[in-house]
């Protein structure tokens, strides 16, 4: 089996990151934007977010090709006077191309983003159907505290 490399995403990865995001989000949902418009917009916005640290990203590389990624964003909390970290970690877009699944790449990507989550109060994510088992193995549970409005 070929070994994988998990590393921080670099600016040169942006075209592949855009393609992976497209694959991830259009799997089961029809796009409302043409791919030719989406990918340049993604590259521009994500390049800025990676440059200023708003988002961090890691990629899984096999034989020199990026085949998966995950993103993490630190969310600052308001200062508080109790013993509680003042940052949350939000994990998004954990995705591995189907032909590379079953090799532990999602686990390796999750390990990488969580390793950057030291000194956070809570780590949050929205699990896609069928992925809850992976997250539960890392101690994620459904929270009675988080609410969402769409």
N, C-alpha and C positions, 0 to 999 in steps of 0.2 A: 504494500500500500504506500502511496506517495504521502510524504509528511506535509503537513500544513504549517503555514506561518501565520500567526496572529500579530498584527501590528497596527499602530495608529495610522489612520488615513492621512494621505498627503494630498496636496493640491493636484498632482497628476492623476489621482484616482477619481476626480470629479466626474468625468464622463461615465465611468463604470458605476459609480455611486448613483448617478441619475438613472442609468438603465436598471439597476437593481431596485431602486425606489419605484420605478414604473412597474416592474414585474410584480413587486410586493403588493402594491396598491390596486392594480388592475386584475389581480387574480380573484375572480369571482365578482368584480364590480366593474361595470362599464365606465370607461373614462368620459369625462365631460370636457376634456381639453385634448387637443391633438398632441401626439408625442413630440412632434417637431417643435412645438411651442413650449411644452412642459420642460423638456430636458435643458434647454438654455436657461430658462427661468430658475430651475432647480440649481444648476451649476453656479449661477450668479449669487443666489441667496445663500446657498450652503457654503460657498467659498467665503463669503463675508462672515457667516456664523462660526465657521471653523477658525478663521483668522482672529476673530475677537474673543474666542473662547466661549461664546454663547452655547455652542454645541461641541462635543468631542465625538469622534467616530473611530471605530476600529474595523479592520477588514480581515477576512480570512482569505489567504492566498494559497492556491494549490498550483504547482508547476508554473509559477509566475503569473497566474491569472487570479484576479479577485473574484471570488465566488460567493461571498457573503459579507454582511456588515451588521453593525449595531451602533446606536447613537445614545449618548448620555448628556443630560443637561443638569447642571446644578441650579436649584431654585433657592434663592436667599429668602429666609424667613425674617420677619421683623425681630429686632432684638428682644430678648426676654430675660427676666431675672431668675429663672430656674435652671436646674441642671439638665439642659436639653440642647442638643446641637442646633445651630441656627441655619441649617441648610437641609434641603431635601434633594434626592437624586431622582430624576425622571429618566427612565429607560424607554427607548422607542426603536421600532423598526428592526428588530432582530429577525434577520432573514438569511437563508442559505438557499442557493439555487437547488431545485429538486434533484438534479443528477448528482449532487454532492452531499445529500442528506444521509444520515445513518453513520457518519464517521466521527461524530462528536464535535463538529465545528460549531454548532449553536451553543453547546456547553462551553467551548473554549472562548467564544465571543462573549458570552455572559460572564464568564470568569474575568475577562479583561475589563469590562465596563464596571463590574462590581468592585474590582481591585482599586478603581479610582474613586470609590464611594466611601472612603474613610471619613469618619467624623460627620456623618449625616444623621438626621433624626429619623427619616423614613425614606425608603426607596419605593417608588411607585411605577406602575406600568399598567397598560391595558393588554391583557392576553387575548390573542386570537383563539377562536374555538379550536380545540384539539391540542393546544400548547400548554394548558394549565399544569399538566404533569411535570414538565420541565421546571416550571417556576416553583411549584410546590416542593420539589426536591431541594430548592435553594432557600426554603423557608417562607416563601410568599404565601399569603392567605388572603381570602376575601376580607375586606375591611368594613366593619359597620360604621366607620367614621367618615369615609370618603363618599361624597355624593357628586353626581354629575348632572349637567343640564345641557341638552342638545337642542 
